[in-house]
Amino acid sequence: MDLFADDARSNSGNRDGIHRDYDDLFRLTNARDIEFHDFEWELDGNHGTGRGTYVARVLPAGRSSEDLHLGSVRLSVVKSNGRARIRELFHRTD
């Protein structure tokens, strides 16, 4: 969770929702992989916003075949105390 800013937001809400999502992802899957494509960044001082697409592959626990998810993503980061941290992570599945 150190990757996320204190005021981080996502499709699931605030940091608590993000924590629940990642807890479920790692608890309920045996493998996961994500690729980002066609990212374009807009930078403004210590902030940056990137938009692009993603391909996610997830192997649910107890299964032998993976699920494939495609969609778009918007990622906003802020640099604070010499570190980049995620402030927003929103995605839409196509």
C-alpha positions in Angstrom: 0.0 0.0 0.0 3.0 2.3 0.1 2.6 2.9 -3.6 -0.6 4.8 -2.9 -0.9 8.4 -1.6 -2.8 8.9 1.7 -5.7 10.4 -0.3 -5.7 7.8 -3.1 -8.9 7.0 -4.9 -10.0 4.2 -7.3 -13.1 2.5 -8.7 -13.4 1.0 -5.2 -13.3 4.3 -3.3 -10.5 5.3 -1.0 -7.4 3.5 0.4 -9.6 1.1 2.3 -11.4 0.0 -0.9 -8.0 -0.3 -2.7 -6.7 -2.5 0.1 -9.7 -4.8 0.0 -9.3 -5.1 -3.8 -5.6 -6.1 -3.6 -6.2 -8.4 -0.6 -8.9 -10.2 -2.7 -6.7 -10.3 -5.8 -3.8 -11.9 -4.0 -5.8 -14.2 -1.7 -8.1 -15.5 -4.5 -5.7 -16.0 -7.3 -2.6 -18.1 -8.0 -1.1 -15.8 -10.6 -1.7 -12.4 -12.1 -0.1 -10.3 -14.8 -0.9 -6.8 -16.2 0.5 -5.1 -19.3 -0.1 -1.4 -20.0 -0.1 -0.1 -23.6 -0.3 3.2 -25.5 0.2 5.3 -22.4 0.2 9.1 -22.8 1.3 11.3 -19.9 0.5 14.9 -19.0 2.9 16.4 -16.5 2.2 19.5 -14.3 4.8 20.2 -11.7 4.8 17.4 -9.1 1.7 15.7 -10.7 1.3 13.5 -13.7 -1.7 11.8 -15.3 -1.4 8.9 -17.7 -4.0 7.3 -19.9 -3.8 4.1 -21.8 -5.0 0.6 -22.1 -4.4 -2.6 -20.2 -4.4 -6.4 -20.7 -4.7 -8.3 -17.4 -4.4 -12.1 -17.0 -5.5 -13.7 -13.8 -5.4 -17.3 -12.8 -8.1 -17.9 -10.1 -7.2 -20.3 -7.3 -8.3 -23.8 -8.1 -8.5 -23.3 -11.9 -6.2 -24.3 -14.7 -7.1 -21.6 -17.2 -6.7 -17.9 -16.8 -9.2 -15.1 -17.2 -8.4 -12.3 -19.7 -9.5 -8.7 -19.0 -9.0 -5.8 -21.5 -9.8 -2.1 -20.9 -8.7 1.5 -20.4 -6.9 3.0 -17.4 -6.2 6.5 -15.9 -3.4 6.8 -13.5 -2.5 9.9 -11.6 0.7 10.2 -9.6 2.1 12.8 -7.2 5.7 13.3 -6.2 6.1 13.8 -2.5 9.2 13.6 -0.3 11.2 12.4 -3.3 8.8 9.5 -4.1 6.1 9.1 -6.7 2.8 7.8 -5.2 -0.4 6.8 -6.9 -3.2 9.3 -6.2 -5.8 7.9 -8.6 -6.2 4.6 -10.4 -9.4 4.2 -12.4 -10.1 1.5 -14.9 -12.9 0.5 -17.3 -13.2 -3.0 -18.6 -14.1 -3.2 -22.3 
